[in-house]
Amino acid sequence: MSPGHPPTLLVTGATGLVGGGALRAVLDASPDARAFALVRTRDAGTALRRALGPLGARVSPVLGDVRFPALGLDASVRSELRGRITHLLHSAGDICFARPLEQARAVNTTGTAHALELAQDLGARRFVHVSTAYVAGRAVGTVAEEPSSGAHGFVNAYEQSKHEAEVLVRGSGCEFVVLRPSSIVCDARTGAVSQVNAVHRALFLYFSGLVPMLPGDERWPLDLVPADWVTRSVARLTLDPEASGRTFHLCAGSGAPPLGALFDLTDEVLRADPDFRRRGVSRPDVVDLATYRLFEQSVQELGDPKLIRILRALSTFIEQMTLPKTFETAGAEAALGEPAPAVLEYWPRMLSHLVSTHWAVARENREAA
Amino acid sequence: MSAGLASIAYAFPRGRATLAELAAQGQLTTRPEVLGRFGFEEVRVAVDESPYALGLEAARAALRGVDPESVDLLVYAGTPSAAAFQLPGEPRSRSVLGTLDRFKYPGPRLQFELGLVRATTFAVGELACASLFGALRVARALAESEGLKRVLCVASEFFPEEAGREALFNCTSDAACALLVEHGATRNRIVAQAQVTKGYYWDCEGSREEIVASYFPTARRVVEDVLQKAGWIREDVTWVIPHNVSLRSWEVLLGLLRLPRARLYASNIARNGHTLVGDNFINLADALEAGEVRPGDRLLLFSYGFGAHWSALAMEV
């Protein structure tokens, strides 16, 4: 990266949690930075600029879609961007764990291939790839901030498609940075949840008294990170000249709380809600995988549609809970100068937010699904 | 001084029905092959017996060799009021609430017919399949507080005829069970008892999924509670004497409790199905009779009753 050259980014996934947050953080940190944001509709571009407030003046929406070659950009737009883009920040992705592999690949893998081709065509100096810590798949133990082999297999198509995308990035010849967040849950300062994922859905079911048990071990860690820290970190590492060719875990790492401690705290916070307390909802038990599978099988056999739906919602990620792993974070911590915020410190704020909003976000999301 | 079970007796009706027969009669909502995989084969069905008649038979058996006048209290925990005297297929009489028939209680009639001239009676209710656990709880407390020597607990319950033979994924039997509780008994000693009630689940039909979800973790909690009260650890439990709500549900629950399958006395689930009143004690009587449960063994009994109640008992044989 040539010092003194104002960064000009092309951002995919700018309307999403990580891409949007990182875009804002880059513009905040670099007053002379500009950005082009890939959006699928004009309305989305207008909404993005509005959401960014005064920073939006430095953002130009461009219409496109990662599923298409050259991200679907018009030739005229490509001409305009050629030679101007310093960083292509690729954070677009399909984070639904339940997709069939081909559908997940269409966005996560093929979309990355399209982004890499475009980066080369435009002469972007750096390709910043937002991946996931769970490209580690079924691996257990310590996971290094290094390329994953994929040899252990994957729990879902999301993990596999993201792993395949990383392979493309590393083999592309582009200067790259790979950033791997774990499960992003909320804003650490406010507890606000702006994008509902599998963790929040599972908590909603817990709050509703519909989760009897989960597989795993109370002592095993569950890696969670706050959105504001992740987006700040993505922005910093995007612009960090020392980050080239490296992989960073944006994870709680050795600070990830054991599942039992997280459940205890969850139970304690939810019990402060009079309605939850009155219903006498039990804290889910943590059981071995065989017991969980037997319960799951029983529900399938009995054919209760609601229970089947609940277990299906949990099934796409739940196996990760039986594959204990600790993500190494030494590289990220050294580059960022700080570890991820302590989960147990901000977790109560997130739960209080979810309870006080009556899980509105979760409900909207569920209805949309 | 502790209380124990001096005798356990039960009575089944004459009729039996296999899963296939129940399915053919439209008595099941779940496919019979699924219920088969859950451990059921057949159930006991009243033919010409009333709940009261079976209760009387079980109570007589429990009192065999006992002076009826030595019984201080009878606790009835079965089909309430006049419904206890109704025979299968008998047309329901008009509501008894507006007539003196509402005061035809099975408890006092048992007291009379059994010759328990010194015994007072009352009934406990609304505990469903945990009824005998509730009766025992009251019996122990009164034996302690009022110095009662002998308490007879009787429960007799038939599943309503129009309700089929299935209650939330299990297969139900008609039966009666009687327990003679003795203050200071040295065998079948009740070491500890625990119960959790969650009234949120009072509407069984309206909260089926929530009940299923709550069932397992709450069961684990009440079992841990009773073990703690007994001063036992899991490894101390020689036998788990179950309610027969399905072998499968016990296999899952044993996983939660981290107890081996070999400690579950499960022989009766297939042949008896789930009686509403006395599974655990019927199973215990059979296990004692078969010599599988021996003196000194430590037993864990657990039952769940709609309402919703989770009940556990720690006993030493």
Chai-1 contact restraints between the chains, C-beta under 6 A:
chainA,res_idxA,chainB,res_idxB,connection_type,confidence,min_distance_angstrom,max_distance_angstrom,comment,restraint_id
A,G209,B,E210,contact,1.0,0.0,6.0,A-B,restraint_1
A,G209,B,A213,contact,1.0,0.0,6.0,A-B,restraint_2
A,L210,B,A213,contact,1.0,0.0,6.0,A-B,restraint_3
A,P212,B,A213,contact,1.0,0.0,6.0,A-B,restraint_4
A,P212,B,F216,contact,1.0,0.0,6.0,A-B,restraint_5
A,P212,B,P217,contact,1.0,0.0,6.0,A-B,restraint_6
A,M213,B,F216,contact,1.0,0.0,6.0,A-B,restraint_7
A,R279,B,Y200,contact,1.0,0.0,6.0,A-B,restraint_8
A,G280,B,K198,contact,1.0,0.0,6.0,A-B,restraint_9
A,G280,B,Y200,contact,1.0,0.0,6.0,A-B,restraint_10
A,S282,B,S214,contact,1.0,0.0,6.0,A-B,restraint_11
A,S282,B,P217,contact,1.0,0.0,6.0,A-B,restraint_12
A,S282,B,T218,contact,1.0,0.0,6.0,A-B,restraint_13
A,D285,B,P217,contact,1.0,0.0,6.0,A-B,restraint_14
A,D285,B,R220,contact,1.0,0.0,6.0,A-B,restraint_15
A,D285,B,L256,contact,1.0,0.0,6.0,A-B,restraint_16
A,V287,B,G255,contact,1.0,0.0,6.0,A-B,restraint_17
A,V287,B,L256,contact,1.0,0.0,6.0,A-B,restraint_18
A,T291,B,V252,contact,1.0,0.0,6.0,A-B,restraint_19
A,T291,B,G255,contact,1.0,0.0,6.0,A-B,restraint_20
A,L294,B,E251,contact,1.0,0.0,6.0,A-B,restraint_21
A,L294,B,V252,contact,1.0,0.0,6.0,A-B,restraint_22
A,F295,B,V252,contact,1.0,0.0,6.0,A-B,restraint_23
A,S298,B,R248,contact,1.0,0.0,6.0,A-B,restraint_24
A,E301,B,V34,contact,1.0,0.0,6.0,A-B,restraint_25
A,L302,B,F169,contact,1.0,0.0,6.0,A-B,restraint_26
A,K306,B,E209,contact,1.0,0.0,6.0,A-B,restraint_27
A,L307,B,E209,contact,1.0,0.0,6.0,A-B,restraint_28
